[in-house]
């Protein structure tokens, strides 16, 4: 049954020309790989859809650098940390941890590194927010102490004025 759209009819007419049969070398290479149950542990990893021959292996390896860099910032004072940068790390970690279980092939190594990226980012965001809250509280405390000192100065000033008037 053909479609009434002209583009569809043209494509279906040329469809057999776009299909290419397997070449001899491809057929031979496919037949030489033993089934997964007969392979050794290293061979299973090597031929795995998330093995070292794929980006699914190297992406998490490289992403550990972000986790280690974020963890090395635990020693830095909170006033030197960037809230937006750490929010981005936290968000990236949370979103991609979930997506690592949805995409195919499931990549547990990538999910683990993203989970740790979320943990590091959320720890740093917590530190930054606690620091900012303490600064805000300290500012209010300084204002209150300033008002108390002003009152004391006024009392002392009045005493001095009263003492000068008596003499």
N, C-alpha and C positions, 0 to 999 in steps of 0.2 A: 504494500500500500504506500503510495507516494504522497508527499505533501503538495499543497497547492502553491506553496511559495517557490518562486523560481530559483532562489539561491539554494534552497534545500535540494531541488531536483538536480542542479548542476553538481553540487557536492557529492550527492549519492552516485552520480554517473562516474565520477572520478575516484571514488572511494577505493576500488581495488588497486589503483596505482600507488596509493599512499601507504598501503600495508606492505611491509617488507618482511620477507621470511628470515628466519634466523640464519646467520652465516655459519659455515662449517666450524669455525673457531669458537663461536659462541656456544654451539651445541656441545662441542667437545669439552669446553671449560665447565659447562653446567653438569655434565655427566660425571666429571672427575671429583666433584665435591661430595664427600660421603655424607650420609644423613647425620643430623645433630646427635643422635643417640650413640653413634660410633666415634665421635670426635673426642679428643682429649679436652681438658679444662681450658688450656690456652687456646686451642683451636676453636672452641665454642666462643670464647671471648673475641678472638680475632675475626671470626665470621659473623658475629652477632650484629643485629641492626643498630645497636648502640656501642659497637666495638671501636677500637682505635683507628679503624679505617674510615670512620665517619665523623661528621661534625657533632653528632650527638655525644661523642666521647670527649672531644677537645673543648667544646663550649663550657661544660662544667669545670674542667681543669683550669681553664683561663679565668673563669668567674670566681674561683677561690681567691684570686688576687684582690678582688673587691672586698670579700669577707675579711681577709687578713688585714687589709688596709683600714677598714672600719674598726676592727678589733684593736689595732695598734693605736687608734685614737682614744681608747679608754683612758690612757695616761694623760691626755691633754686636758687642760682646764676647759670647763663647759663654755666659758665666754668666747673661746676661740673656735668653737664648732659652728657649722652652718646648719641651721634648722631646715632650710629648703633642700639641701643636699641629702641630709639624713632622712627627711620625709620621702624623697625620691627613692632612696635605697630601700626603705621600709615598704613602700608601695610596690616597687618592682618585685621585691622578694615575695610579698603576699600574693600578688597577681600571678606570677609565673610558677609559684609552688602549685597553685591550683591547676594551671594549664598543663603542667608537666604530666598530670595524670589523665588529661583529656586527649592530648595529641597522640598520634601513633608514630613511631613506637613509643610506649611509655618509657620515660627516662627517669629512673629513680635517682641516679646520680645528680641530674640537673635539679630535681625536686629537692634533694637534700641541700645542695648549695644555695638554692633560693630560699629555703626555710631558714638557714643560718644567716643569710643576708637580711631577712626580715627581723630575726632576733637581734642582730647587731644594730640595724637601723632603729628599731623600736627602743632599744636600750639607750642609744645616743639621744633620740628625741626625748625620752623621759628625763635624761640628765639635763638637757637644754631647758626644758620646760620647768623643771624644779629650780634650776639656777635663776631663770627669769622671774619665777614666783618669789624667790628669796630676795632678789633685787627690789622687786615691787614692795615687799613687806618691809625691807630695810629702809626704803625711801619714805614710807609712811612713818616709820619709827623715828627717822631723822627729823621729819617735819614736826612731830609731836614733841621731841626733845628741844627743837628750836623754839617752839612756842613757850615751853616751860622756861627756857633760859631768858626769853624776852620778858616774861612776867617777873622773873627774879631780878633782872636788870632794872625794870621799872620800880620795883620795891626798893632796891638799893639807891636808885636815883632820887626817889622821894625822900629817903632817909638823909641822903647827902644834902638835898635842898633844904630840908627842915633843919639840919645841923648848921648849914651856912647862914640861914635866916636867924637863928638863935644867937649866933656869935656877933 
